[in-house]
């Protein structure tokens, strides 16, 4: 079973794994790191046939 939260409490999502450039949220720091490397690096390029 699931434990109930205390009355009046909320789950607060932190911005720990959020991209500062585009605002996307990620499940882990590793996913964020991969995203930044692939999407926002100077070496990022479009796949063949995509302008």
N, CA, C and O atoms as a printed pandas DataFrame, in Angstrom:
     atom_number atom_name residue_name chain_id  residue_number  x_coord  y_coord  z_coord
0              1         N          UNK        A               1    0.842   -1.193    0.000
1              2        CA          UNK        A               1    0.000    0.000    0.000
2              3         C          UNK        A               1    0.879    1.245    0.000
3              4         O          UNK        A               1    2.074    1.198    0.291
4              5         N          UNK        A               2    0.250    2.338   -0.332
5              6        CA          UNK        A               2    0.948    3.614   -0.358
6              7         C          UNK        A               2    0.705    4.360    0.944
7              8         O          UNK        A               2   -0.398    4.336    1.489
8              9         N          UNK        A               3    1.733    5.014    1.432
9             10        CA          UNK        A               3    1.591    5.825    2.637
10            11         C          UNK        A               3    0.948    7.150    2.266
11            12         O          UNK        A               3    1.291    7.751    1.248
12            13         N          UNK        A               4    0.036    7.594    3.074
13            14        CA          UNK        A               4   -0.644    8.866    2.815
14            15         C          UNK        A               4    0.251   10.021    3.240
15            16         O          UNK        A               4    1.005    9.917    4.207
16            17         N          UNK        A               5    0.156   11.110    2.513
17            18        CA          UNK        A               5    0.901   12.312    2.880
18            19         C          UNK        A               5    0.207   12.988    4.048
19            20         O          UNK        A               5   -0.994   12.821    4.262
20            21         N          UNK        A               6    0.969   13.737    4.781
21            22        CA          UNK        A               6    0.394   14.507    5.875
22            23         C          UNK        A               6   -0.538   15.564    5.292
23            24         O          UNK        A               6   -0.254   16.104    4.223
24            25         N          UNK        A               7   -1.619   15.865    5.955
25            26        CA          UNK        A               7   -2.543   16.880    5.448
26            27         C          UNK        A               7   -1.835   18.234    5.267
27            28         O          UNK        A               7   -1.045   18.658    6.110
28            29         N          UNK        A               8   -2.134   18.876    4.175
29            30        CA          UNK        A               8   -1.582   20.208    3.948
30            31         C          UNK        A               8   -0.188   20.225    3.348
31            32         O          UNK        A               8    0.379   21.300    3.152
32            33         N          UNK        A               9    0.381   19.058    3.050
33            34        CA          UNK        A               9    1.710   19.045    2.441
34            35         C          UNK        A               9    1.590   18.827    0.949
35            36         O          UNK        A               9    0.667   18.162    0.479
36            37         N          UNK        A              10    2.515   19.384    0.218
37            38        CA          UNK        A              10    2.535   19.233   -1.228
38            39         C          UNK        A              10    3.870   18.638   -1.641
39            40         O          UNK        A              10    4.885   18.806   -0.965
40            41         N          UNK        A              11    3.844   17.945   -2.755
41            42        CA          UNK        A              11    5.089   17.484   -3.340
42            43         C          UNK        A              11    5.629   18.634   -4.162
43            44         O          UNK        A              11    4.956   19.128   -5.066
44            45         N          UNK        A              12    6.833   19.060   -3.853
45            46        CA          UNK        A              12    7.430   20.187   -4.555
46            47         C          UNK        A              12    8.486   19.663   -5.507
47            48         O          UNK        A              12    9.428   18.992   -5.086
48            49         N          UNK        A              13    8.335   19.963   -6.784
49            50        CA          UNK        A              13    9.307   19.539   -7.785
50            51         C          UNK        A              13   10.457   20.538   -7.786
51            52         O          UNK        A              13   10.247   21.749   -7.867
52            53         N          UNK        A              14   11.649   20.024   -7.696
53            54        CA          UNK        A              14   12.807   20.903   -7.722
54            55         C          UNK        A              14   13.268   21.106   -9.156
55            56         O          UNK        A              14   12.898   20.338  -10.044
56            57         N          UNK        A              15   14.066   22.125   -9.383
57            58        CA          UNK        A              15   14.594   22.421  -10.706
58            59         C          UNK        A              15   15.968   21.806  -10.907
59            60         O          UNK        A              15   16.705   22.217  -11.804
60            61         N          UNK        A              16   16.321   20.829  -10.087
61            62        CA          UNK        A              16   17.646   20.234  -10.133
62            63         C          UNK        A              16   17.977   19.666  -11.507
63            64         O          UNK        A              16   19.089   19.850  -12.002
64            65         N          UNK        A              17   17.032   18.984  -12.119
65            66        CA          UNK        A              17   17.283   18.336  -13.402
66            67         C          UNK        A              17   16.494   19.020  -14.515
67            68         O          UNK        A              17   15.878   18.351  -15.344
68            69         N          UNK        A              18   16.512   20.345  -14.533
69            70        CA          UNK        A              18   15.831   21.131  -15.561
70            71         C          UNK        A              18   16.881   21.851  -16.402
71            72         O          UNK        A              18   17.829   22.434  -15.874
72            73         N          UNK        A              19   16.694   21.801  -17.709
73            74        CA          UNK        A              19   17.611   22.480  -18.614
74            75         C          UNK        A              19   17.428   23.986  -18.469
75            76         O          UNK        A              19   16.312   24.495  -18.572
76            77         N          UNK        A              20   18.515   24.688  -18.231
77            78        CA          UNK        A              20   18.456   26.140  -18.061
78            79         C          UNK        A              20   18.251   26.862  -19.383
79            80         O          UNK        A              20   17.828   28.018  -19.395
80            81         N          UNK        A              21   18.545   26.195  -20.499
81            82        CA          UNK        A              21   18.405   26.836  -21.804
82            83         C          UNK        A              21   16.999   26.711  -22.380
83            84         O          UNK        A              21   16.482   27.671  -22.952
84            85         N          UNK        A              22   16.375   25.545  -22.240
85            86        CA          UNK        A              22   15.058   25.364  -22.854
86            87         C          UNK        A              22   13.950   25.041  -21.856
87            88         O          UNK        A              22   12.779   25.011  -22.233
88            89         N          UNK        A              23   14.296   24.798  -20.589
89            90        CA          UNK        A              23   13.290   24.594  -19.551
90            91         C          UNK        A              23   12.719   23.188  -19.447
91            92         O          UNK        A              23   11.802   22.960  -18.658
92            93         N          UNK        A              24   13.239   22.235  -20.224
93            94        CA          UNK        A              24   12.735   20.860  -20.149
94            95         C          UNK        A              24   13.180   20.199  -18.848
95            96         O          UNK        A              24   14.289   20.431  -18.367
96            97         N          UNK        A              25   12.297   19.370  -18.285
97            98        CA          UNK        A              25   12.608   18.612  -17.072
98            99         C          UNK        A              25   13.070   17.220  -17.440
99           100         O          UNK        A              25   12.592   16.633  -18.411
100          101         N          UNK        A              26   14.008   16.687  -16.657
101          102        CA          UNK        A              26   14.550   15.354  -16.892
102          103         C          UNK        A              26   14.509   14.545  -15.617
103          104         O          UNK        A              26   14.556   15.094  -14.516
104          105         N          UNK        A              27   14.420   13.227  -15.773
105          106        CA          UNK        A              27   14.291   12.325  -14.638
106          107         C          UNK        A              27   15.583   12.204  -13.836
107          108         O          UNK        A              27   15.550   11.854  -12.656
108          109         N          UNK        A              28   16.727   12.493  -14.472
109          110        CA          UNK        A              28   17.999   12.348  -13.769
110          111         C          UNK        A              28   19.009   13.366  -14.289
111          112         O          UNK        A              28   18.837   13.951  -15.358
112          113         N          UNK        A              29   20.048   13.556  -13.517
113          114        CA          UNK        A              29   21.128   14.456  -13.927
114          115         C          UNK        A              29   21.838   13.911  -15.163
115          116         O          UNK        A              29   22.318   14.678  -15.996
116          117         N          UNK        A              30   21.903   12.585  -15.280
117          118        CA          UNK        A              30   22.545   11.975  -16.446
118          119         C          UNK        A              30   21.759   12.287  -17.727
119          120         O          UNK        A              30   22.351   12.594  -18.761
120          121         N          UNK        A              31   20.428   12.206  -17.653
121          122        CA          UNK        A              31   19.605   12.546  -18.815
122          123         C          UNK        A              31   19.774   14.015  -19.188
123          124         O          UNK        A              31   19.848   14.348  -20.371
124          125         N          UNK        A              32   19.836   14.884  -18.205
125          126        CA          UNK        A              32   20.048   16.312  -18.463
126          127         C          UNK        A              32   21.399   16.548  -19.126
127          128         O          UNK        A              32   21.501   17.331  -20.070
128          129         N          UNK        A              33   22.418   15.883  -18.642
129          130        CA          UNK        A              33   23.752   16.014  -19.207
130          131         C          UNK        A              33   23.779   15.565  -20.670
131          132         O          UNK        A              33   24.364   16.230  -21.524
132          133         N          UNK        A              34   23.143   14.436  -20.942
133          134        CA          UNK        A              34   23.074   13.929  -22.312
134          135         C          UNK        A              34   22.314   14.901  -23.197
135          136         O          UNK        A              34   22.742   15.178  -24.318
136          137         N          UNK        A              35   21.200   15.419  -22.716
137          138        CA          UNK        A              35   20.404   16.391  -23.459
138          139         C          UNK        A              35   21.246   17.624  -23.805
139          140         O          UNK        A              35   21.262   18.072  -24.952
140          141         N          UNK        A              36   21.933   18.155  -22.821
141          142        CA          UNK        A              36   22.746   19.351  -23.061
142          143         C          UNK        A              36   23.846   19.079  -24.083
143          144         O          UNK        A              36   24.131   19.925  -24.930
144          145         N          UNK        A              37   24.453   17.923  -24.007
145          146        CA          UNK        A              37   25.520   17.566  -24.943
146          147         C          UNK        A              37   24.978   17.431  -26.364
147          148         O          UNK        A              37   25.604   17.895  -27.317
148          149         N          UNK        A              38   23.810   16.792  -26.505
149          150        CA          UNK        A              38   23.268   16.538  -27.834
150          151         C          UNK        A              38   22.502   17.721  -28.424
151          152         O          UNK        A              38   22.554   17.940  -29.634
152          153         N          UNK        A              39   21.803   18.478  -27.604
153          154        CA          UNK        A              39   20.930   19.533  -28.107
154          155         C          UNK        A              39   21.541   20.930  -28.085
155          156         O          UNK        A              39   21.208   21.760  -28.931
156          157         N          UNK        A              40   22.414   21.198  -27.148
157          158        CA          UNK        A              40   22.869   22.573  -26.956
158          159         C          UNK        A              40   24.364   22.778  -27.133
159          160         O          UNK        A              40   24.859   23.881  -26.899
160          161         N          UNK        A              41   25.098   21.746  -27.539
161          162        CA          UNK        A              41   26.541   21.924  -27.697
162          163         C          UNK        A              41   26.846   22.569  -29.042
163          164         O          UNK        A              41   26.030   22.511  -29.962
164          165         N          UNK        A              42   27.999   23.171  -29.153
165          166        CA          UNK        A              42   28.429   23.791  -30.408
166          167         C          UNK        A              42   28.649   22.736  -31.485
167          168         O          UNK        A              42   28.611   23.049  -32.675
168          169         N          UNK        A              43   28.877   21.501  -31.084
169          170        CA          UNK        A              43   29.116   20.414  -32.036
170          171         C          UNK        A              43   27.833   19.702  -32.460
171          172         O          UNK        A              43   27.880   18.769  -33.261
172          173         N          UNK        A              44   26.680   20.136  -31.927
173          174        CA          UNK        A              44   25.419   19.488  -32.267
174          175         C          UNK        A              44   25.101   19.773  -33.737
175          176         O          UNK        A              44   25.347   20.867  -34.246
176          177         N          UNK        A              45   24.551   18.764  -34.396
177          178        CA          UNK        A              45   24.197   18.929  -35.798
178          179         C          UNK        A              45   22.869   18.246  -36.073
179          180         O          UNK        A              45   22.450   17.369  -35.318
180          181         N          UNK        A              46   22.215   18.638  -37.135
181          182        CA          UNK        A              46   20.955   18.046  -37.518
182          183         C          UNK        A              46   21.196   16.699  -38.196
183          184         O          UNK        A              46   22.208   16.526  -38.876
184          185         N          UNK        A              47   20.295   15.757  -38.023
185          186        CA          UNK        A              47   20.423   14.476  -38.722
186          187         C          UNK        A              47   20.366   14.686  -40.234
187          188         O          UNK        A              47   19.861   15.706  -40.703
188          189         N          UNK        A              48   20.874   13.738  -40.983
189          190        CA          UNK        A              48   20.906   13.832  -42.435
190          191         C          UNK        A              48   19.499   14.087  -42.974
191          192         O          UNK        A              48   18.546   13.420  -42.573
192          193         N          UNK        A              49   19.374   15.041  -43.872
193          194        CA          UNK        A              49   18.102   15.355  -44.495
194          195         C          UNK        A              49   17.239   16.327  -43.729
195          196         O          UNK        A              49   16.143   16.664  -44.178
196          197         N          UNK        A              50   17.705   16.787  -42.578
197          198        CA          UNK        A              50   16.949   17.762  -41.785
198          199         C          UNK        A              50   17.737   19.051  -41.738
199          200         O          UNK        A              50   18.897   19.061  -41.328
200          201         N          UNK        A              51   17.123   20.123  -42.149
201          202        CA          UNK        A              51   17.817   21.407  -42.200
202          203         C          UNK        A              51   17.793   22.113  -40.881
203          204         O          UNK        A              51   18.336   23.211  -40.758
